[in-house]
Amino acid sequence: MPKKIDPNNIPKHIAIIMDGNGRWAKKRLLPRLAGHKAGVDALKRVTKAGKELGIKVMSFFAFSTENWQREKEEVYGIFDLILNHLKENYQRFINDNVKIQTMGDIKRLPKELYELLIDVTEKTKHNTDFVVNIGLSYGGRDEIAYACNNLIKKGKTFVTADDIASELYTKDLPYPDLIIRTSGEQRLSNFMLFQSAYSELYFPKIHWPDFDKKQLEKAIIEYQSRDRRFGKIKQEKNK
């Protein structure tokens, strides 16, 4: 009998490294942008599924600081796909009480995309049902440097981990309980390095465009099988 999800142990925050769009396309003899388009479709499915399952926050690694090194056609094709996705779903985010926020140096993005991101984050900032956090022009090391520079500007000469946490892009979000990287690669690739200290990691081999609600449920069931101790010794119940 297949395992079922325990509704009392749903991760509050799931973060996803959406890997494998290019390999998905190559396998089908399609251009890389076709894989990215299919990846946006997967993003729609998975956010809908996450909200239905009771997850409160989902973070997605959409474009890294290192991705700027890719071919210009691919880079700006990705930005166009994100732009169109935001335009098409703008009103739905508002109606469905979904909060959109970003992490990364979004000022580097094309002007139209940057302005739309500013607008949609402002319009949805008071929404409380579900948070979609998108990493764009994002890198975990840069985020830590960004936080430290903010602290220096405030006059800090000695900082604690809590100080750094208070200046991260994700300062108002819980740390990820579970980080998923699709396509079988087993590394974080500069994603949420500070926040992931005690995250559970899950590396399914499936490429991102094929990821769906069933795959998300499998990831949650795997998460629920883990013993999260946060450095402590497990306390045995008295028999």
C-alpha positions as CSV (number, residue, x, y, z in Angstrom):
1,M,0.0,0.0,0.0
2,P,1.5,3.4,-0.9
3,K,2.4,5.7,1.9
4,K,0.1,8.7,2.6
5,I,1.0,12.2,3.6
6,D,0.6,13.1,7.3
7,P,-1.4,16.3,7.2
8,N,0.0,17.2,10.6
9,N,3.6,17.2,9.3
10,I,3.5,19.4,6.2
11,P,6.7,21.4,5.7
12,K,6.0,25.1,6.1
13,H,8.6,26.1,3.5
14,I,9.7,24.1,0.5
15,A,12.4,25.5,-1.8
16,I,13.1,24.1,-5.3
17,I,16.1,24.3,-7.6
18,M,14.3,23.8,-10.9
19,D,16.9,21.9,-12.8
20,G,16.8,20.0,-16.1
21,N,14.9,22.2,-18.5
22,G,17.7,22.0,-21.1
23,R,18.1,18.3,-20.8
24,W,14.4,17.8,-21.0
25,A,14.4,19.7,-24.3
26,K,17.5,18.0,-25.7
27,K,15.9,14.6,-25.1
28,R,13.0,15.7,-27.2
29,L,15.1,17.4,-29.9
30,L,13.7,20.7,-29.0
31,P,15.4,24.1,-28.4
32,R,16.4,24.9,-24.8
33,L,13.8,27.7,-24.6
34,A,11.1,25.0,-25.2
35,G,12.4,23.4,-22.0
36,H,12.2,26.6,-20.1
37,K,8.7,27.2,-21.3
38,A,7.8,23.7,-20.1
39,G,9.5,24.6,-16.8
40,V,7.2,27.6,-16.4
41,D,4.2,25.3,-16.9
42,A,5.6,23.0,-14.2
43,L,6.0,26.1,-11.9
44,K,2.3,26.8,-12.3
45,R,1.3,23.2,-11.5
46,V,3.6,22.9,-8.5
47,T,2.6,26.2,-6.9
48,K,-1.1,25.2,-7.3
49,A,-0.3,21.8,-5.7
50,G,1.7,23.3,-2.9
51,K,-1.1,25.7,-1.9
52,E,-3.6,22.8,-2.0
53,L,-1.4,20.7,0.2
54,G,-1.1,23.4,2.9
55,I,2.5,24.5,2.3
56,K,2.7,28.2,3.3
57,V,5.9,29.2,1.4
58,M,7.5,28.0,-1.7
59,S,10.8,29.3,-3.0
60,F,12.0,28.8,-6.6
61,F,15.5,29.2,-8.1
62,A,14.6,30.8,-11.4
63,F,17.8,32.5,-12.5
64,S,21.1,32.6,-10.8
65,T,24.0,35.1,-10.8
66,E,26.0,32.5,-12.7
67,N,23.2,32.2,-15.4
68,W,24.2,35.6,-16.8
69,Q,27.1,33.8,-18.5
70,R,24.7,31.9,-20.8
71,E,23.9,32.8,-24.3
72,K,22.1,36.2,-24.5
73,E,19.2,34.7,-26.5
74,E,18.5,32.1,-23.8
75,V,18.9,34.6,-20.9
76,Y,16.4,37.1,-22.4
77,G,14.1,34.3,-23.5
78,I,13.9,33.2,-19.9
79,F,13.1,36.7,-18.8
80,D,10.3,37.0,-21.4
81,L,8.8,33.7,-20.1
82,I,8.8,35.0,-16.6
83,L,7.4,38.4,-17.7
84,N,4.5,36.7,-19.5
85,H,3.8,34.4,-16.6
86,L,3.5,37.3,-14.2
87,K,1.3,39.3,-16.6
88,E,-1.0,36.3,-17.2
89,N,-1.4,35.5,-13.5
90,Y,-1.2,39.0,-12.0
91,Q,-4.9,39.2,-11.0
92,R,-5.0,35.6,-9.9
93,F,-2.2,36.3,-7.3
94,I,-4.3,39.1,-5.9
95,N,-7.6,37.2,-6.0
96,D,-6.1,34.0,-4.4
97,N,-4.4,35.8,-1.6
98,V,-0.9,34.9,-2.9
99,K,2.1,37.0,-1.9
100,I,4.8,37.3,-4.5
101,Q,8.3,38.3,-3.4
102,T,11.8,38.1,-4.8
103,M,15.3,37.5,-3.7
104,G,18.3,38.6,-5.8
105,D,19.7,41.7,-7.5
106,I,16.5,42.3,-9.6
107,K,17.8,45.8,-10.6
108,R,19.9,43.9,-13.2
109,L,16.8,42.6,-14.9
110,P,15.2,44.1,-18.0
111,K,13.3,47.3,-17.1
112,E,9.8,46.0,-17.9
113,L,10.4,42.8,-15.9
114,Y,11.9,44.7,-13.0
115,E,9.0,47.2,-12.9
116,L,6.4,44.5,-13.0
117,L,8.1,42.6,-10.2
118,I,8.1,45.8,-8.1
119,D,4.4,46.3,-8.9
120,V,3.3,42.8,-8.2
121,T,5.2,42.5,-4.9
122,E,3.7,45.8,-3.8
123,K,0.2,44.8,-4.7
124,T,0.4,41.4,-3.0
125,K,2.6,42.3,0.1
126,H,-0.4,42.0,2.5
127,N,-1.6,38.7,1.1
128,T,-1.3,35.9,3.7
129,D,-2.5,32.6,2.3
130,F,0.5,31.5,0.4
131,V,4.0,33.0,-0.4
132,V,5.8,32.4,-3.7
133,N,9.4,33.6,-3.4
134,I,11.4,33.8,-6.7
135,G,15.1,33.8,-6.9
136,L,16.1,36.0,-9.8
137,S,19.7,37.2,-10.5
138,Y,20.2,35.4,-7.1
139,G,23.2,33.8,-5.5
140,G,23.6,32.6,-1.9
141,R,27.0,34.0,-1.4
142,D,26.0,37.4,-2.8
143,E,23.0,37.4,-0.5
144,I,25.2,36.9,2.6
145,A,27.5,39.7,1.4
146,Y,24.4,41.9,0.8
147,A,23.3,41.3,4.3
148,C,26.7,42.1,5.8
149,N,27.0,45.3,3.8
150,N,23.6,46.4,5.1
151,L,24.9,45.8,8.6
152,I,28.0,47.8,7.9
153,K,25.9,50.7,6.6
154,K,24.0,50.6,9.9
155,G,27.3,51.0,11.8
156,K,27.7,47.3,12.9
157,T,31.3,46.4,13.7
158,F,30.6,43.0,15.1
159,V,27.8,40.8,13.7
160,T,26.0,37.6,14.8
161,A,24.2,35.0,12.8
162,D,21.0,36.5,13.9
163,D,22.2,39.9,12.6
164,I,22.9,38.4,9.2
165,A,19.5,36.6,9.1
166,S,17.8,39.9,9.8
167,E,19.2,41.4,6.5
168,L,18.6,38.5,4.1
169,Y,16.2,38.7,1.3
170,T,14.2,36.1,3.1
171,K,14.2,37.8,6.5
172,D,10.5,37.6,6.9
173,L,10.2,33.9,5.9
174,P,10.9,30.7,7.8
175,Y,14.0,28.8,6.8
176,P,13.2,26.0,4.2
177,D,12.3,22.7,5.8
178,L,12.9,20.9,2.5
179,I,15.0,21.7,-0.5
180,I,14.3,19.8,-3.7
181,R,16.7,19.8,-6.7
182,T,15.3,18.0,-9.7
183,S,17.2,16.2,-12.5
184,G,19.4,14.2,-10.2
185,E,22.2,16.7,-9.4
186,Q,23.2,16.6,-5.8
187,R,24.4,20.0,-4.9
188,L,22.9,23.4,-3.8
189,S,24.7,25.5,-6.5
190,N,24.8,28.7,-4.4
191,F,21.2,28.5,-3.4
192,M,20.0,29.7,0.0
193,L,23.3,28.8,1.6
194,F,22.6,30.5,4.9
195,Q,19.0,29.4,5.2
196,S,19.7,25.8,4.3
197,A,21.8,24.9,7.4
198,Y,19.2,22.4,8.7
199,S,17.1,21.9,5.6
200,E,16.3,18.3,4.5
201,L,17.6,17.7,0.9
202,Y,15.9,15.7,-1.8
203,F,17.3,14.9,-5.2
204,P,14.8,13.2,-7.6
205,K,16.1,12.3,-11.0
206,I,13.1,13.6,-12.8
207,H,13.7,16.8,-14.9
208,W,11.8,19.9,-13.7
209,P,9.3,20.1,-16.6
210,D,7.9,16.7,-15.6
211,F,7.6,17.6,-11.9
212,D,4.0,17.7,-10.8
213,K,1.7,17.2,-7.7
214,K,2.4,13.5,-7.5
215,Q,6.2,14.2,-7.4
216,L,5.7,16.9,-4.8
217,E,3.7,14.5,-2.7
218,K,6.5,11.9,-3.0
219,A,9.0,14.6,-1.8
220,I,6.8,15.4,1.2
221,I,6.4,11.7,2.1
222,E,10.2,11.4,2.0
223,Y,10.6,14.5,4.2
224,Q,8.2,13.1,6.7
225,S,10.3,9.9,7.0
226,R,13.4,12.0,8.1
227,D,14.4,12.5,11.7
228,R,15.0,16.2,12.2
229,R,17.1,16.8,15.3
230,F,18.8,20.2,14.6
231,G,21.9,19.0,16.4
232,K,20.1,17.5,19.4
233,I,19.9,13.9,20.5
234,K,16.6,12.2,19.8
235,Q,14.6,11.9,23.0
236,E,13.2,8.4,23.4
237,K,9.6,8.3,24.7
238,N,9.1,6.6,28.0
239,K,7.7,3.1,27.6
